[in-house]
Amino acid sequence: MAGEKKVIGKSCLGREIFAVKLGEGTPVGIVQCGIHGREFITSRLAVSQYRYGQITGSVWFLPLTNPDGALISESGEKPLWKANARGVDLNVNFDADWGKGAKNVFHPASENYVGAYPFSEPETRALRDFTLWAKPNYTVSYHTKGEEIYSRFKRELPGESVLGAVLSKSTGYPIVRTVGSVGGYKDWCIERLKVPSFTVEVGSDLLLHPIREEHFWEIERRNVRAIADLSAAWELSVKK
């Protein structure tokens, strides 16, 4: 039902990870934010998008996938921290060419550590299990920074170019191709579920991590309508 709220799992320190539903029916989208600790400003964007509404079908918003990492960064203890509390970079812990990324490391660190094996972390297992349960037709992952959109993993999926073009037009961000980056949630959704999935990097590349609150208004302006526009284009994309 619309407005439904679920606890999809807990972090390695026991903090709850939430998902909130907007709308009803198809298409089903998943928008997940805050998988990297220092990128917690994306959680605020998820709230703005939820409040904007106007969704076609339904969307599950996951505002903060890595609550422990966000607290480590936001507290000022280690402001550039990306990983979870065990030093695993959650966005390289998915089973999609796991451990083959150009920047991967194989020991606990503030970023790029792939973990002992795919889905070694409770946060990535929770996101995996929830995604398999929700059966999305598309997914969007918000990160910082760079003002660009990543799509595709190995090959282009049906409908991906249509949805990518809509997302690019809505935000003003270009679609770019990544090289040497694997093991992320986007990659796994494409590989496992065969659904169009996108990573959106918000915030100017000139800004420093973590992006400060005074820059949020520009992020919100460029992204608040993006999921509404994307969901409205889904039916057109499946006809292409």
KOLKOLGU-59784 format. One record per atom (N, C-alpha, C): x, y, z. Coordinates in steps of 0.1 Angstrom, whole numbers, padded with zeros to 4 digits, always signed. Example, Ala and Ser with C-alpha at 12.3 -4.5 7.8 and 13.67 -1.06 7.14 Angstrom:
// KOLKOLGU-59784
+0132-0057+0078 +0123-0045+0078 +0132-0033+0078 +0128-0022+0071 +0137-0011+0071 +0129+0000+0079 
END
This chain:
// KOLKOLGU-59784
+0008-0012+0000 +0000+0000+0000 +0009+0012+0000 +0004+0024-0005 +0011+0036-0006 +0014+0041+0008 +0026+0046+0010 +0029+0051+0023 +0035+0040+0033 +0036+0028+0027 +0041+0017+0036 +0055+0019+0039 +0059+0016+0051 +0073+0017+0056 +0077+0003+0061 +0090+0000+0057 +0095-0013+0060 +0109-0012+0066 +0112-0020+0076 +0126-0022+0080 +0132-0033+0072 +0141-0031+0063 +0146-0041+0054 +0158-0049+0060 +0163-0044+0071 +0175-0051+0077 +0181-0042+0086 +0193-0046+0091 +0201-0038+0101 +0215-0037+0096 +0222-0026+0100 +0236-0024+0098 +0244-0034+0106 +0257-0034+0104 +0265-0043+0112 +0266-0038+0127 +0262-0026+0130 +0261-0021+0144 +0247-0021+0149 +0238-0027+0141 +0224-0029+0146 +0215-0017+0143 +0218-0008+0135 +0209+0003+0131 +0200-0001+0120 +0187+0003+0121 +0177-0002+0111 +0179+0005+0098 +0176-0002+0087 +0176+0003+0074 +0162+0003+0069 +0157+0015+0065 +0143+0017+0061 +0141+0018+0046 +0129+0014+0042 +0123+0017+0029 +0109+0022+0030 +0106+0032+0023 +0093+0039+0023 +0087+0039+0009 +0075+0035+0008 +0068+0033-0005 +0060+0046-0009 +0061+0050-0021 +0052+0060-0027 +0045+0055-0039 +0032+0057-0039 +0024+0052-0050 +0020+0038-0050 +0013+0033-0061 +0009+0019-0062 +0010+0014-0076 +0013+0001-0077 +0012-0005-0090 +0025-0004-0098 +0024-0007-0111 +0036-0007-0120 +0037+0006-0128 +0050+0010-0131 +0062+0003-0128 +0066+0004-0113 +0074-0005-0109 +0080-0004-0095 +0094+0000-0096 +0098+0011-0089 +0111+0016-0088 +0118+0014-0075 +0131+0014-0074 +0138+0014-0062 +0148+0026-0063 +0148+0035-0053 +0157+0046-0053 +0165+0045-0040 +0178+0042-0041 +0185+0040-0028 +0196+0050-0027 +0198+0055-0015 +0207+0066-0012 +0216+0063+0000 +0227+0070+0001 +0235+0069+0013 +0242+0056+0015 +0246+0049+0004 +0253+0036+0005 +0268+0039+0009 +0273+0051+0006 +0286+0056+0010 +0284+0066+0021 +0292+0064+0032 +0290+0072+0044 +0290+0087+0042 +0301+0091+0035 +0303+0106+0033 +0293+0112+0024 +0284+0104+0017 +0274+0109+0008 +0260+0110+0014 +0260+0113+0027 +0247+0113+0034 +0238+0124+0029 +0243+0134+0022 +0234+0145+0017 +0223+0139+0007 +0226+0128+0001 +0217+0122-0008 +0204+0117-0001 +0206+0114+0012 +0194+0110+0020 +0184+0121+0021 +0188+0133+0022 +0179+0145+0022 +0172+0146+0008 +0179+0143-0003 +0173+0143-0016 +0162+0133-0017 +0164+0121-0011 +0153+0111-0012 +0140+0116-0005 +0142+0123+0006 +0130+0129+0013 +0123+0139+0004 +0131+0147-0003 +0125+0157-0012 +0118+0151-0023 +0123+0141-0029 +0117+0134-0040 +0104+0127-0035 +0104+0121-0024 +0092+0115-0018 +0081+0125-0016 +0085+0137-0011 +0075+0147-0009 +0070+0153-0022 +0078+0153-0032 +0074+0159-0045 +0062+0150-0051 +0063+0137-0049 +0053+0128-0053 +0051+0127-0068 +0039+0127-0073 +0036+0126-0088 +0042+0114-0094 +0043+0103-0087 +0049+0091-0092 +0039+0083-0101 +0044+0078-0112 +0036+0068-0120 +0039+0054-0115 +0030+0046-0111 +0033+0034-0104 +0037+0036-0090 +0047+0029-0086 +0052+0029-0072 +0067+0030-0071 +0072+0036-0061 +0087+0037-0059 +0089+0035-0044 +0099+0026-0042 +0105+0024-0028 +0117+0033-0027 +0117+0042-0017 +0128+0050-0014 +0135+0045-0002 +0148+0042-0003 +0157+0038+0008 +0167+0050+0011 +0163+0058+0020 +0171+0070+0022 +0185+0068+0027 +0188+0058+0035 +0201+0057+0041 +0205+0042+0042 +0212+0037+0032 +0215+0023+0032 +0227+0019+0041 +0235+0030+0044 +0247+0028+0053 +0247+0037+0065 +0238+0035+0074 +0237+0044+0086 +0249+0045+0094 +0257+0034+0096 +0269+0035+0104 +0279+0044+0098 +0281+0042+0085 +0291+0050+0077 +0288+0064+0077 +0275+0067+0076 +0270+0081+0076 +0273+0088+0089 +0271+0081+0100 +0274+0086+0113 +0288+0089+0115 +0297+0080+0110 +0311+0081+0112 +0316+0094+0104 +0310+0096+0092 +0314+0108+0085 +0308+0121+0090 +0295+0120+0093 +0288+0133+0097 +0293+0137+0111 +0297+0128+0120 +0302+0132+0133 +0315+0140+0132 +0322+0139+0121 +0335+0146+0120 +0346+0137+0124 +0343+0125+0129 +0354+0116+0134 +0363+0112+0122 +0357+0109+0111 +0364+0106+0098 +0355+0110+0087 +0356+0123+0084 +0346+0129+0074 +0346+0123+0060 +0358+0118+0056 +0358+0112+0042 +0355+0097+0042 +0350+0092+0052 +0347+0078+0053 +0336+0074+0044 +0338+0063+0035 +0328+0058+0026 +0322+0045+0031 +0330+0037+0037 +0327+0023+0040 +0316+0022+0051 +0313+0009+0055 +0305+0007+0066 +0314+0006+0079 +0308+0002+0090 +0316+0003+0102 +0327-0007+0103 +0327-0017+0094 +0337-0028+0094 +0347-0025+0083 +0347-0013+0077 +0356-0009+0066 +0354-0016+0053 +0342-0020+0050 +0338-0025+0037 +0331-0015+0029 +0335-0012+0017 +0328-0003+0008 +0316-0011+0002 +0305-0007+0007 +0293-0015+0003 +0290-0015-0012 +0294-0005-0019 +0291-0005-0033 +0301-0012-0042 +0310-0020-0036 +0318-0030-0043 +0316-0043-0037 +0306-0046-0029 +0304-0058-0022 +0293-0067-0029 +0288-0063-0041 +0278-0070-0048 +0284-0080-0058 +0276-0091-0060 +0281-0102-0069 +0279-0098-0084 +0287-0089-0088 +0287-0085-0103 +0302-0082-0106 +0309-0092-0110 +0323-0091-0113 +0331-0086-0100 +0326-0091-0089 +0331-0088-0076 +0347-0089-0075 +0353-0079-0070 +0368-0080-0068 +0376-0077-0080 +0369-0074-0092 +0377-0071-0104 +0378-0056-0108 +0374-0048-0099 +0375-0033-0101 +0389-0028-0101 +0391-0017-0109 +0404-0012-0110 +0409-0006-0097 +0401-0001-0088 +0405+0005-0075 +0402-0004-0063 +0398-0016-0065 +0395-0025-0054 +0407-0027-0045 +0405-0028-0032 +0415-0032-0023 +0409-0044-0015 +0418-0051-0008 +0415-0064-0002 +0418-0064+0013 +0417-0053+0019 +0418-0052+0034 +0409-0040+0038 +0404-0041+0051 +0395-0030+0055 +0401-0016+0053 +0393-0007+0049 +0397+0007+0046 +0385+0016+0046 +0388+0029+0044 +0377+0038+0044 +0369+0038+0031 +0376+0032+0020 +0369+0031+0008 +0375+0020-0001 +0368+0014-0010 +0373+0004-0020 +0375-0010-0015 +0374-0013-0002 +0375-0027+0002 +0363-0035-0002 +0365-0046-0009 +0354-0054-0015 +0347-0063-0005 +0354-0065+0007 +0348-0074+0017 +0354-0088+0015 +0351-0097+0024 +0357-0111+0023 +0351-0119+0012 +0339-0116+0008 +0332-0123-0003 +0320-0114-0007 +0313-0117-0018 +0301-0109-0022 +0290-0111-0011 +0284-0100-0008 +0273-0099+0002 +0278-0104+0016 +0291-0101+0019 +0296-0104+0032 +0290-0095+0043 +0284-0084+0039 +0279-0074+0049 +0264-0074+0050 +0259-0072+0062 +0244-0072+0065 +0237-0061+0056 +0244-0050+0054 +0237-0039+0046 +0235-0044+0032 +0245-0050+0025 +0243-0054+0011 +0233-0066+0011 +0234-0075+0020 +0224-0086+0020 +0210-0081+0022 +0208-0071+0030 +0195-0065+0032 +0190-0059+0019 +0199-0051+0012 +0195-0045+0000 +0192-0055-0011 +0200-0066-0012 +0198-0077-0021 +0184-0083-0019 +0182-0087-0007 +0170-0095-0004 +0157-0086-0006 +0158-0073-0002 +0147-0064-0005 +0144-0062-0020 +0155-0061-0027 +0153-0059-0042 +0147-0071-0048 +0151-0083-0044 +0146-0095-0050 +0131-0096-0046 +0127-0092-0034 +0113-0092-0030 +0105-0082-0038 +0110-0070-0040 +0103-0059-0046 +0101-0061-0061 +0110-0068-0067 +0110-0070-0082 +0108-0057-0090 +0118-0048-0088 +0117-0035-0095 +0118-0036-0110 +0112-0026-0117 +0113-0025-0131 +0125-0015-0135 +0130-0008-0125 +0142+0001-0127 +0147+0004-0113 +0160+0008-0112 +0166+0013-0100 +0174+0025-0103 +0175+0033-0092 +0184+0045-0093 +0191+0046-0080 +0204+0048-0081 +0213+0049-0069 +0219+0063-0069 +0217+0070-0058 +0223+0084-0057 +0236+0084-0049 +0245+0091-0056 +0259+0092-0050 +0263+0107-0051 +0275+0110-0046 +0281+0123-0048 +0296+0120-0052 +0301+0127-0061 +0298+0139-0068 +0302+0138-0082 +0299+0149-0091 +0303+0149-0104 +0293+0153-0114 +0280+0153-0110 +0269+0157-0119 +0269+0149-0132 +0269+0136-0131 +0268+0127-0143 +0260+0115-0139 +0256+0107-0149 +0248+0095-0148 +0256+0084-0154 +0257+0073-0146 +0263+0060-0151 +0251+0050-0154 +0252+0044-0165 +0243+0033-0169 +0251+0022-0175 +0244+0011-0178 +0249+0000-0185 +0259-0008-0177 +0259-0021-0179 +0269-0030-0173 +0271-0041-0183 +0282-0041-0190 +0285-0051-0201 +0277-0049-0214 +0264-0047-0212 +0256-0045-0224 +0244-0036-0221 +0238-0030-0231 +0227-0022-0230 +0214-0030-0229 +0205-0027-0219 +0193-0034-0218 +0182-0027-0226 +0171-0035-0230 +0160-0029-0236 +0154-0018-0227 +0151-0007-0233 +0145+0005-0226 +0155+0013-0219 +0167+0009-0217 +0177+0017-0210 +0180+0030-0216 +0181+0031-0229 +0185+0043-0236 +0173+0053-0234 +0161+0049-0235 +0149+0058-0233 +0149+0064-0219 +0150+0055-0209 +0150+0060-0195 +0162+0068-0192 +0174+0064-0197 +0186+0072-0195 +0184+0086-0201 +0178+0087-0213 +0177+0100-0219 +0167+0109-0211 +0157+0103-0205 +0147+0110-0197 +0154+0115-0184 +0162+0107-0178 +0169+0110-0165 +0179+0121-0168 +0186+0120-0179 +0195+0131-0183 +0189+0144-0186 +0177+0144-0193 +0170+0156-0196 +0165+0163-0183 +0160+0154-0174 +0154+0159-0162 +0164+0166-0153 +0176+0160-0152 +0186+0165-0143 +0196+0175-0149 +0197+0174-0163 +0208+0181-0169 +0221+0175-0169 +0222+0163-0163 +0235+0156-0162 +0237+0147-0175 +0249+0146-0180 +0251+0137-0191 +0253+0122-0187 +0249+0113-0196 +0252+0099-0194 +0266+0096-0198 +0274+0089-0189 +0287+0086-0192 +0289+0071-0190 +0300+0065-0196 +0303+0051-0194 +0315+0050-0184 +0314+0041-0175 +0325+0039-0165 +0334+0028-0170 +0347+0029-0167 +0357+0019-0170 +0363+0015-0157 +0364+0001-0155 +0371-0004-0143 +0363-0003-0130 +0350+0000-0131 +0342+0001-0119 +0331-0010-0120 +0332-0020-0110 +0323-0031-0110 +0319-0034-0095 +0310-0043-0094 +0306-0048-0081 +0296-0039-0073 +0290-0029-0080 +0281-0020-0074 +0266-0025-0074 +0258-0018-0067 +0243-0022-0067 +0237-0021-0081 +0241-0010-0088 +0236-0009-0102 +0240-0021-0111 +0253-0024-0110 +0258-0035-0118 +0250-0048-0115 +0248-0051-0102 +0241-0063-0098 +0227-0063-0103 +0220-0052-0102 +0206-0051-0106 +0205-0055-0121 +0215-0049-0129 +0215-0052-0143 +0218-0066-0146 +0228-0072-0139 +0233-0085-0142 +0222-0096-0137 +0217-0093-0125 +0208-0103-0118 +0194-0102-0123 +0189-0090-0123 +0174-0088-0126 +0171-0083-0140 +0182-0079-0147 +0180-0075-0161 +0170-0063-0162 +0172-0054-0153 +0163-0042-0154 +0172-0029-0155 +0168-0019-0163 +0176-0007-0164 +0179-0001-0150 +0191+0002-0148 +0196+0007-0135 +0206+0018-0137 +0205+0028-0129 +0214+0040-0131 +0220+0045-0117 +0232+0050-0119 +0239+0057-0107 +0239+0071-0111 +0234+0080-0102 +0234+0094-0104 +0243+0101-0094 +0253+0108-0099 +0263+0115-0091 +0258+0130-0090 +0254+0134-0078 +0249+0147-0077 +0260+0156-0070 +0259+0169-0073 +0268+0179-0067 +0280+0181-0077 +0284+0194-0078 +0295+0197-0086 +0308+0190-0082 +0316+0187-0092 +0329+0181-0089 +0338+0190-0082 +0335+0203-0082 +0343+0213-0075 +0341+0213-0060 +0330+0207-0056 +0327+0207-0041 +0336+0196-0034 +0338+0198-0021 +0345+0189-0013 +0336+0179-0006 +0340+0167-0004 +0333+0157+0004 +0335+0160+0019 +0325+0158+0027 +0311+0156+0024 +0305+0169+0020 +0296+0169+0010 +0289+0181+0005 +0281+0188+0016 +0283+0201+0018 +0277+0208+0029 +0262+0212+0025 +0255+0215+0036 +0241+0217+0034 +0238+0229+0025 +0246+0239+0025 +0244+0251+0017 +0243+0248+0002 +0248+0237-0002 +0248+0233-0016 +0236+0224-0020 +0228+0221-0010 +0217+0211-0012 +0207+0217-0022 +0204+0230-0021 +0193+0236-0029 +0196+0233-0044 +0208+0234-0049 +0211+0231-0063 +0209+0217-0066 +0213+0208-0057 +0211+0193-0059 +0196+0191-0060 +0188+0196-0051 +0174+0194-0051 +0167+0200-0063 +0171+0212-0067 +0165+0218-0079 +0167+0209-0092 +0179+0203-0093 +0181+0195-0105 +0176+0181-0104 +0172+0176-0093 +0169+0162-0091 +0155+0159-0085 +0148+0169-0080 +0136+0166-0072 +0125+0160-0081 +0125+0163-0094 +0115+0158-0103 +0119+0145-0110 +0132+0142-0109 +0138+0131-0117 +0131+0118-0117 +0127+0113-0105 +0121+0100-0104 +0107+0101-0109 +0100+0112-0107 +0086+0113-0113 +0087+0112-0128 +0097+0119-0134 +0098+0119-0148 +0102+0105-0153 +0111+0099-0146 +0116+0085-0150 +0104+0075-0150 +0096+0075-0139 +0085+0066-0138 +0075+0068-0148 +0073+0081-0152 +0063+0084-0162 +0067+0079-0176 +0080+0077-0178 +0085+0073-0191 +0087+0058-0192 +0084+0050-0182 +0087+0036-0182 +0078+0029-0193 +0066+0032-0194 +0057+0025-0203 +0062+0027-0217 +0067+0040-0220 +0072+0042-0234 +0085+0034-0236 +0093+0033-0225 +0106+0025-0227 +0104+0011-0231 +0093+0004-0225 +0091-0010-0228 +0086-0012-0242 +0081-0002-0249 +0076-0003-0262 +0087-0002-0272 +0099+0003-0268 +0110+0006-0277 +0117-0007-0281 
END
